[in-house]
Amino acid sequence: MKTRGVSIAACLTVTTLLVASCSGGGDGDDGPVTLEFQSLSDQPAAIEATEKIVGEWNDAHPDVQVEIVPTGWDGVYDKLITQFNGGAAPDIIHYEAASIVPFARDGYLADLSEHMSDERRADIPEGVLDSVTVDDQVVAYPTELQSYMVFANKKLLQDAGVDIPTGETMTWDELREIAKATTKGETYGLGWGLSSPTATFMTMAPGFGGEFFTGSGADAQITVGEGEMALPELVDQMAYEDESILPVTLTQSGSESIASFYAGQTAMTVQGSYQAANIAKDAPKDMDWVVLPPLEGPAGSGQAANPQTLSVNIDSEHVEESAAFIEFFTEAENLAALNEADALIPATTSAQELMRKNLGDENGWDTILASGQHFSSAPYLFVDAYAQWKDTVATPAYQRYLAQEIDADELADQLTSGWDEITS
């Protein structure tokens, strides 16, 4: 990883840092240190939770004050590029793992390895911690994640004589059989919004042993083999052999495909886990729905981790103070409250357990939170050309395949040759 910006002194540890900066002063000898925290939280409940966490920190640390800079997700990547190049980036940066790697490799993010406490490191599942580790440096603390879950209409499953799965996991073969059993008349077994399928297929590929990429940076190589092709081929089989997937949903977004679930046109729907909160709010009042166990493939139930993150600007004059605030921000009570507000999965085991205790089995959250222990490493996060390949090669190729315009061999060839063209 490149080194640039100011050097990072280590005159204070996270556990003892309460009042002063390494330079011995704040933003002036007679004032407190002020840390700018660029927050992307844009939902009212999440904004309120973030403000509460910051307020509690500020009350306990009068000499190290955190100021929230509300930003929002739209255009934040370009904004950060401008901020970093202009020397105007905030001290604390809220973003996501998939987007911070290039900033880390260009030397804009501080190495937080020595600042992360042993307690926090042990509390983060290995696959999640891997997602924020670049060239052996921890460049962010993970905070929130989503998994893909199956939501089911209990009545439609029961009417079809289906025993609702209740184990720790559910196999893809079970899902396929349930979908076939509940496809009757004008009702389809499954609705799956796959208008932008790349993220879904990449995230769920680990369950089939799919990795797609080896190596990292500009040296990454692509592999599209059995593990990488298994899920799109399964979707194709369910849609066109079993005819158990409502065809229109394949061209819809996840949110758009929920409408058919509410209308009883589909017995099940695959959605991001955060949709549990929306379904609880928007589903018909008489609809009895359930979250089915996490899906398990031949290689396990892992899904690739791409958490939201908190990083520190390497040019900050207060790296230690910023890291100490992030340690506080990611304490179990704080992460549980934030993720409950955002309807997401906390990045630490302790916060997942606390959130499960707080919510119980309400709206399937015990099952959703259990999926938080199954996140695995995501090789694509560390590939320089991934974003370009995803937008210009993978997504249109997957769309053509799901529309049966190309077959599986042609899909694999387009994914591979398109990568070669981009990286040659």
N, C-alpha and C positions, 0 to 999 in steps of 0.2 A: 504494500500500500504506500502511495506517495506521501511524503511529509511536507507540510507547508504551514504557513501561519505562525502564530506565536508558540513558544515552547510552553509545556504544561508542567508547572512545578507541583510538587507533592508535599507541601508544607503542612497540610491538614488531612486527617482521615475523615471518611464519611461519618463515622460514628461519633467523632468529637466535634465536627464542624457545626457550630451553632450561631456564631455571631460575626466573625470577621473574614475577610478575604485573604488570600495568600499575600497580597501586597501590603496588608496591614491596614487597609482602609476600605471604604466603600466607593461610591461614585463621587466621593469627596471626603476629606478627613472628618467632616462634621455631619455626615449623613450616612444612612444605611446603604448597603449594596442593593441594587435593584436589578432583578433578572427579568428579561423579556421572555415570555412563554407564548410562542405562536401556536394557538390552539385551533384545530380544524373542526371541533365539535360544533354541529349545526342543528341538532335536535334540542328543543327546549329543556327536556329532562336531563340530557347529557350536559348541556351548558350549565344548568343549575348544579349538577353534581360536581362538575369541574370547578366552578366558582366556590363551592363549599370546601373542597379539598384545599384549594389555594388559600381561602380565607383562614382555615385552620392552621396551615403552615405559617402564614403571615402573623397570626396571633401569637404563635409559639416562638417565632424567630424575628423579633423586631429589627435586628440588624441585617437580615437577609430577606428582603421583600420581593415577592414575585408579582409581576404585572402581566395580566393576560392580554394578548393581542389577538382578538378574534379575526379569523381569516376565511375559513370555509375551504372546501375541497376544490372548487372550480379554479382551474388555472394555477394551482399551487406549485406545480413542478417548474413552470416557467418563471414564476415569481421567485422561487428559491434560487434558481440559476442567476437571476438578476441580483438578488440580495447577496449571494456569495461572491459574485464577481465584483460587486460594488462595495464589499466590506460592510454591508448593512444587515447581515443575517442576525436573527434573534439568538439569545443564549440557548434557549431550549426549543427544540423543533419537533412538532407532532407530524408524523407522516405514516408511511407503511413500509414494510420490509422490501417489497418488490421495487420500490422507487428510491430507497436510500443507498443501495449498493454503489451506483456510480458516484454519488457524492462522497461516499466513504473512500472509494478507490482514488478519487481525485484529491483526497487529503483535506476535505472540508469538515469532517466529523471527528470529534475527539475519541480516543480509545478509552472506553469505560471499564476495561477489564479489571484494573486495580481498584476502581471505585465501587464496583458491584460487590455487595456483601456476600459472604459464603452462604448465608441464609437465603438470600434472594436467588442466587445461582442454583442452589439445590431445589428451590421451589418451582423452577421453570422446567417443564418437560423438555427432554433432550432435543426433540425435533423442532420445538419452538425456539430454543436457544440457538440452535444451528442457523435459524433464519436470520438472526441478527449478528452473526459472527462472520466477519469478512477478513480473510488473510490472517486468521487466528486472533483477531481483535474484536472484542464486543463493542459494536458501534451504536447500540441502542438497547433500551429496555423494551421488551414487548408488553403490550397492554391489553388488547382486545382482538378476538378472532371470531370467525364464523366457520361453521361446517355445513355440509350439505346433508339434509335430513329428509326422510319420507314422512309426509303428513297424510293421514288416512281418515276417511269417513267410516266410522265404526259400523253404522247401520248397513252400508252397502257391502262391507266385508262380511258381516254376520248374515245378511240375506243370501249371500253367495255360499254360505257354509264354510267360510274361511275361519280358521283359528287364528286370532290376532297374535302375532309373535310377541313374546315377552322376555326373551333371553337378553343376554348382554349385547349380542350382535345378531344381525340377520343377514343371511347370505343373499347374493344377487340371484341365485337360482330360486330362492324363496320369493323374492320380489317378483320375478318373472312369472312364477306359478300363481301368485296372488293376483297379478295383473290379468292373466288369462282367465282365472276363475271369475273375476268381477267384470269382465267385458261381456255385457249382455244387452241386447237391444240397442238403444241409443246411448248406453253408458259404456265408457271405456275404462279400463283398469287404471291407466296412468296418464297424467298430463305432465309434460316436462318442457318448460320454456328453454329452448336451445337456440334462440336467434343469435346469440354470441357464445358459441359452445366451447371455445378454446379454454377459458378459465376453468370451466367445469371439468373438462376432460383432463386437463393438467392436474387439477387438484385431486381428482379421484383416481388417477392412474396408479399411485402407490399400492392400492389394494390389489392390483393385478401384477405388481412387479414392474410397472412402467416408470421409467426415469426420464426418458427423452434426451437428456444431456449428460455428457461426461466432461470433466474439465471445467474451467471457468474463464470469465473475462472474454478476451478476443480469441482465446485458444480452445474454446468449447467446441465439442463435436456432437452431432445429433445422431441418435439411434431411434429408428421407428420399427420396432419388432413386435413380437406377439403381445408383450405386456402393454405396449403403447397403443396397440390397435384393439385390444380386448373390449374396452368400453364402447367406443363408437360402433364396433361390430355388434355388440349386444343390443345397443339402441336400435340399430338397423333391423336386427332380427325381431325385436319386440314390435317395432312399428310396422314392418312389412310382411313378416312371416306369421307372427301371432296376431297382428292387427289389434294390439292391446294398448297402444299409445294413441291418444287423440291427435290426428295428423296436424291440425292447425297449431297445436302448442309447440311443435318443433320449429315454427317460424316466429314464435312469440318470445318476449322476455319472461323471466320468472314471474315478475309481478303481474304481467298480463295473463299468464296461464292460470293464476289463482281464480279468476272469474269462473272458469269452467268447473273448478273444484267446488266453489260455493253453490253453483247451479246444479250440482249432482251429475254433471256430465262425465266427471272422472271420479273414480273411487279413491285415488291417491294422487299426490303431486310431490315432485322433488323440488325442494326450495332451500335457499339459504336459511340457516337456523334462526336468524333474526326475524324471519317472517312469522314466528310463533306469536309475537306480540301483535302483529297486524291481523293475523287470523283470529286471535282472541277478541280483537276489537271489531272486525268487519264481517266475520262469518255470520250466516243466519243464526238467530238465537236458538232455534231448535236443532241445530246441527251438532251432533255428537262426534267430535274428532279426537284423534290421538296421534302422538308422535311415535313412529315405529323405531325399533332399535337401530343403532348405527350399522350401515351396510359393510359387509365383510366379503372380500374377494379371496382368491387362492393365496395371495401374499399377505393377507391380514386386513385390518379395518382402518389402516392409516390413510389420512388425507393430508395433502401438502400444506404446510403452515405458511401463511402470509399475514402476520399480525400487524395491527397498527402499532406504532412505535414512538418512543421519545428518545431523541438524540441530543447531543450537545455540540454546538458550534465550536470548532477547534480554536477559532480566533477570539472566543469569549475571554474576557479578563477574569471570569469567575467560573472556571470549569468545575472545581471541587464543589462549590456551592450549588451549581446547577445539578451535579450528580447527586448531591445530598437531597435536593428537592425531589428528584426522580425516585430515589430510594423511598422517600416518604409517600410519594404519589402512588407507588406500586405496592404499598402495604395492603394486606388482605382486605381490610375493611374498606379502603378507598377503591381498590379495583373492583370489589364486589358491587359497591354502590354505583360506580360508573357503568359497569357492564349491565347491571340491572336496568339502568336508565336507557342504555343504548340497545338493549336486548341482544347482547353479544356474549361471548364466552371469555372469561378472564384468562390471562396468559399464565397465571400461577396456580398450582394445585391448591394452595391454601385458600385463595379467593374463590376458586370453583367450589370447594367444599362449603365455604361460608355462604355463597350464593345459593347452593343447593339446600342448605339448612334454612335459609330465609324464605325460599320459594316453595320448598317441598316438591310435590308432583304437579303443581299448578301449571296448566297449559304445556305439559310435557317437558318441563325444564329439567327434571331429574335425568331424563334420557338425553336431552341435548347436552347438558353439562358433562355427562359421562363420556360423550364423544371428545371432550377436551383432552383426554389422556391418550388419544389415538393419533395426534398430529405427528407428522413425520417431516423429515428434511425435504426441501423443495429445490432441486438443482437448478431449475430455470431462473431462480432469483439472482443467480450469480453469473448470468450469461449476458454479455454486452448487447448482442443483437436480438435479444428475445422480444422486446417490445415491437421492433420493426417486423420480425418474422410473424409474430402473433397477428398483427393488424393486416399485413399485406399478403401473407401466405396462408397461415394456418386457418384463420377464421373463414375466409372465402372457400378454402378447400373443404373444410368440415361442412360448411353450408351446402356445397354442391353434393357432397356425399350423402348428407341427410335427405336431400331432395332426390336422391338416386340418379343424379346426373353423371356421377363417376362411381366406379366400384372400389372395393377395399384396396386392391393393388394400386390403382391409380391414386387413391388418397395417400397411401404411404409414399409413393413416388413423388407426388407434388409436395408433401411436407419435407421430404429429404432434399429434392432438387431445388426447391425454393430457398431452403437454408443455404445450400451451397452457392447459389447465385448471390445471395445477400452478403455472404462472408468471403467470397472469392476476391 
